[in-house]
């Protein structure tokens, strides 16, 4: 696997994510493609970071790939693979490691110290943008409101699952991130029409 160059993250990320998810986890691949579509809609507010966000969106769930599962925390497993095997840019590793307020899940799984020791957090605006893309896309790649997405996650996992407990703890962070990105998009749209 080639080491990622600083240019063209998204093309490389697409090929890697497709290879890891399309056959083994087709529904997860559909979600990933929908998340990437959301990323493309954020280009007006991200400028030069749009390709980095798109790449992170394509890679955010690779830790679910059966060959990558180690800790059971897909954010950490995916970020480790990107760093240790794929030689990915550190920013991508950080975005994947902490996507969608993952520090809450790390606490639930007693992995927070491991996560914090191995990966620094990425810039807040990019982290919020990735959360927006992930948390406004359902498992089949369709776009929806963040509150509907949170309800879908709870329904899919059930109230006692670690993911549901983590999402409950992370809800304020997730909703705040999504609303912040929505406001930034609205401001750009108003400026374009005004």
URQUIKA-V307110 format. One record per backbone hydrogen bond with DSSP energy under -1.0 kcal/mol. CO is the residue of the C=O (numbers start at 1). NH is the residue of the N-H. E is the energy in kcal/mol with one decimal. If there is no record, write none. Layout:
BEGIN
{{CO NH E} {CO NH E}}
END
This chain:
BEGIN
{{8 12 -1.6} {9 13 -3.0} {10 14 -2.5} {11 15 -1.9} {12 16 -2.3} {13 17 -3.0} {14 18 -2.6} {15 19 -2.1} {16 20 -2.1} {17 21 -2.4} {18 22 -1.8} {21 25 -2.5} {25 29 -2.2} {26 30 -2.1} {27 31 -2.4} {28 32 -2.6} {29 33 -2.3} {30 34 -2.0} {31 35 -2.6} {32 36 -2.3} {33 37 -1.8} {34 38 -1.9} {35 39 -1.9} {36 40 -1.9} {37 41 -1.1} {39 42 -1.6} {40 43 -1.1} {42 45 -1.7} {42 46 -1.2} {43 47 -2.0} {46 49 -2.0} {47 50 -1.9} {49 53 -2.4} {50 54 -2.5} {51 55 -2.5} {52 56 -2.4} {53 57 -2.7} {54 58 -2.1} {55 59 -1.7} {56 60 -1.4} {59 62 -1.8} {61 64 -1.9} {62 65 -2.1} {65 68 -2.3} {65 69 -1.0} {73 77 -2.6} {74 78 -2.4} {75 79 -2.1} {76 80 -2.5} {77 81 -2.0} {78 82 -2.4} {79 83 -2.3} {80 84 -3.5} {81 85 -2.3} {81 86 -2.3} {82 88 -3.1} {89 93 -1.8} {90 94 -2.5} {91 95 -2.5} {92 96 -2.5} {93 97 -2.6} {94 98 -1.8} {98 102 -1.2} {101 104 -1.8} {102 106 -2.6} {103 107 -1.8} {104 108 -1.9} {105 109 -2.0} {106 111 -3.6} {107 110 -1.4} {111 115 -2.9} {112 116 -3.1} {113 117 -2.0} {114 118 -2.2} {115 119 -2.5} {123 127 -2.2} {124 128 -2.8} {125 129 -1.8} {126 130 -2.4} {127 131 -2.3} {128 132 -2.7} {129 133 -2.3} {130 134 -2.5} {131 135 -3.1} {134 137 -1.2} {136 144 -1.8} {138 141 -2.1} {142 138 -3.3} {145 149 -2.1} {146 150 -2.6} {147 151 -2.0} {148 152 -2.2} {149 153 -2.2} {150 154 -2.2} {151 155 -2.4} {152 156 -2.4} {153 157 -2.3} {154 158 -2.6} {161 165 -2.4} {162 166 -2.4} {163 167 -2.7} {164 168 -2.4} {165 169 -2.1} {166 170 -2.3} {167 171 -1.1} {170 174 -2.9} {171 175 -3.0} {172 176 -2.2} {173 177 -2.3} {174 178 -2.6} {175 179 -2.8} {176 180 -2.2} {177 181 -2.0} {178 182 -2.6} {179 183 -2.3} {180 184 -2.1} {181 185 -2.6} {182 186 -2.3} {183 187 -2.5} {184 188 -2.0} {185 189 -2.5} {186 190 -2.6} {187 191 -2.2} {188 192 -2.1} {189 193 -1.7} {190 194 -1.6}}
END
